């Protein structure tokens, strides 16, 4: 049996994860990662104190030790600065993916190992597969509607070796049932939304607290002025709402197409399949990270360019150890630099990278042109 530190968030998923590990005979300790305190009065609900109380109540119900692990400074250095710097540079960061790599299975894992724990467990809907050579693969969760392997794509082998995902084989409705069966006090608690570990805080409100507004023009593809924006960092490529530009056509909408930092212009266009620059087949990803062995030769793979997306067939062509060009078989909408592209071989998440460059002149991939991975 193992000594496992469970990241108790105050939610139902991590609570059931802890209960299952106790049921299996492991020595379990609950740890709440204190990553954020809303000291700057950002609009929105940051219920960390309630979450701590809920996590403590879960630990009491299970009869396990509970501790609060203060990681607020590391969170500011590794996640908040990454987030703010990214938006100031005109890209769209993904704090949830980075929080998993840098916090849950980064400094929290380091804390666990330094305090005699064998592993760290979370309530992620993902699975681990131990291979014959002892290495570990990251596999999609059984519940495909809740699968969170995308958010774990940048974990590396040593992190996966120490990770445990007790609910990865269980559908979400059954997790709720188990919470009731174990009489957990959070059985009916709603799932949290919002920025990783910050709570019900809108990204725009969060950014406005730290990044000064820089007003500019909203223009269409012909250069016609359609409105005004308060700062390019407040918008995301592919965004259909919240930019304030009404469509002149019934049933259609303007979509954010481009952010021109040099001129501080936000470019919008009618959201149509043939809108130039909205759909693309090719891109370059960088900062490559592999969950197991790296892929060093061209081949066919699958990819998820965003979380709520089916796996897409791609041609993968390495350029350097940390960068590759990928070409999709089907056009992809509004790929955004800074976002994560997770790479797959079937259900196995091989790793991922960060979108760097989007190519709008790529040719369609021919699946038979290269061997599969």
Secondary structure, 3 states (H helix, E strand, C coil): CCEEEEECCCCHHHHHHHHHHHHCCCEEEEEEEECCCCCCCCCCECCHHHHHHHHHHHHHHHCCEEEEEECHHHHHHHHHHHHHHHHHCCCCCCHHHHHHHHHHHHHHHHHHHHCCCCEEECCCCEEEEECCCCCEEEEECCCCCCCCHHHHCCCCHHHHHCEECCCCCCCHHHHHHHHHHCCCCCCCCCCCCCECCCEECCHHHHHHHHCCCCCEEEECCCCCEEEEECCHHHCCCCCCCCCCCCCCCCCCCEEEEEEECCCCEEEEEECCCCCCCCEEEEEEEEEEEECCCCCCCCEEEEEECCCCCCCEEEEEEEEECCEEEEEEEEEEECCCCCCEEEEEECCEEEEEEEEEEEECCCCCCCHHHCCEC
